[in-house]
Amino acid sequence: SVLKLAGSYTDYALKDFGTFPTNSLQGTSAALLWQETAYEHYKFISLHAQCVSYDDGIVAGSQVLNLDIGGTNVTGGALTVAYTDADAVGDQGAVINATAITAANEVHIGDTVKIEMAASGTGFTADKPGAFKIYAVIQKMPGA
C-alpha cells in the first residue's frame, strides 16, 4: 500500500511492504520475501525497516535485504537487519536505514518489484516472535 506523507505537498509517499517475522529470515540462501506488479510509475528514494516486535531470546541473525525491479537490483539500498535490532524492548519503533539508493530505482507500470534476502547471511534464531515492518519512501512520477 502507498500512504501520502502527512503534511506533504510533494509527490513523495510511503510504500509499505508489510511486516516480516524473524522466522522468515532464518535461512542462509537467497529468498524472495515480497513481490508485486507495479500499478503506478515511481522512483525508490530510500528503504527502511522498523522493529515492531522483539524477543530477548533472539540471539543470532543478520540478513541483507534489497529491492529488485524487473530482475535488476537497485543500485544501493542494501538494508541490513540484525538480531540486535529486535532483541530488546528499546528496539521497538527503532528505524533501520538502508544504504543510499543511487540508481536503477525507477519503476514503471507493469514492472515486477521484489524484496529479496541475499544469500550467505546468518539465519535468525528460530521460533522467536521478532518482526520488522519494511517500507520505502517513493517519489511518484507522471506517465507510465
C-alpha positions in Angstrom: 0.0 0.0 0.0 1.1 3.6 -0.5 0.5 6.3 2.0 0.9 10.0 1.3 3.4 11.7 3.7 1.4 13.7 6.2 1.5 17.4 5.7 3.4 17.0 2.5 2.7 19.0 -0.7 5.1 16.9 -2.8 4.8 13.7 -4.8 6.6 11.7 -2.1 4.8 8.8 -0.3 5.5 5.8 1.9 5.2 2.3 0.3 4.5 -0.3 3.0 5.7 -3.8 2.1 4.3 -5.4 5.2 5.6 -7.0 8.4 8.1 -9.8 8.2 8.7 -12.0 11.2 12.2 -13.0 12.0 11.2 -16.6 11.3 11.1 -15.6 7.6 14.8 -14.6 7.9 16.1 -17.9 9.3 17.7 -19.2 6.1 21.1 -18.6 4.5 20.0 -19.0 0.9 18.7 -16.2 -1.2 14.9 -15.8 -0.8 12.0 -13.8 -2.2 10.2 -12.1 0.6 7.7 -9.9 -1.3 6.6 -9.3 -4.9 4.1 -7.3 -6.9 3.4 -6.0 -10.4 3.6 -2.2 -10.2 0.4 -0.3 -10.9 2.0 3.2 -10.9 5.1 5.0 -12.0 7.6 6.0 -9.3 11.2 6.0 -8.1 12.5 4.5 -4.9 14.1 7.2 -2.8 15.0 5.2 0.4 14.4 1.8 2.1 13.8 1.2 5.8 12.9 -1.4 8.4 11.2 -0.8 11.8 11.2 -3.2 14.6 7.6 -3.9 15.5 8.1 -7.0 17.8 11.1 -8.1 19.8 12.1 -11.1 21.8 15.2 -11.3 24.1 15.6 -14.9 23.1 16.7 -13.8 19.6 20.5 -14.4 19.9 21.6 -14.7 16.2 20.7 -13.3 12.9 21.9 -10.8 10.3 20.4 -10.5 6.8 20.7 -8.1 3.9 17.6 -7.2 2.0 17.4 -5.5 -1.3 15.0 -4.1 -3.9 14.7 -5.6 -7.4 13.0 -4.0 -10.3 12.3 -6.2 -13.3 15.2 -8.6 -12.5 17.7 -5.8 -11.7 18.7 -4.8 -8.2 18.6 -1.1 -7.5 22.0 0.5 -7.0 22.5 0.9 -3.3 19.6 0.3 -1.0 21.1 -2.6 0.9 19.1 -3.0 4.1 20.8 -4.9 6.9 18.6 -6.2 9.7 20.3 -7.9 12.7 19.2 -9.7 15.8 20.4 -6.7 17.9 17.7 -4.7 16.1 14.9 -6.9 17.6 16.2 -8.4 20.9 15.2 -5.7 23.5 12.1 -3.6 24.3 14.0 -0.5 23.4 14.3 -1.8 19.8 10.5 -1.4 19.2 9.9 1.5 16.9 13.5 2.0 16.0 14.1 2.6 12.3 16.9 0.9 10.4 18.0 2.7 7.2 19.4 1.1 4.1 22.4 2.4 2.3 21.6 5.3 -0.1 19.7 4.3 -3.3 21.6 5.9 -6.2 20.5 4.4 -9.5 18.3 1.8 -11.2 15.5 2.8 -9.0 12.7 3.8 -11.4 9.5 1.6 -11.5 7.2 1.7 -14.5 3.6 0.4 -14.6 3.8 -3.4 -15.2 7.3 -3.8 -13.8 7.8 -6.7 -11.3 9.1 -5.3 -8.0 10.6 -7.6 -5.3 12.2 -7.5 -1.9 14.8 -10.2 -1.8 17.0 -11.6 1.0 20.6 -12.0 -0.1 22.4 -15.4 0.2 25.0 -16.1 2.9 23.5 -14.1 5.8 23.2 -15.5 9.3 19.8 -17.0 10.0 17.7 -15.5 12.8 17.0 -17.6 16.0 14.2 -20.0 15.3 10.7 -19.7 16.8 11.1 -16.3 18.3 8.4 -13.6 17.7 10.6 -10.7 16.5 9.3 -8.8 13.4 10.2 -5.9 11.1 8.0 -3.6 9.1 9.6 -2.9 5.8 8.8 0.3 3.9 10.2 2.7 1.3 10.0 6.4 0.5 8.9 6.7 -3.1 8.6 9.6 -5.5 5.5 9.4 -7.7 6.2 10.1 -11.4 3.9 11.1 -14.2 3.2 8.7 -17.0 3.7 5.0 -17.2 
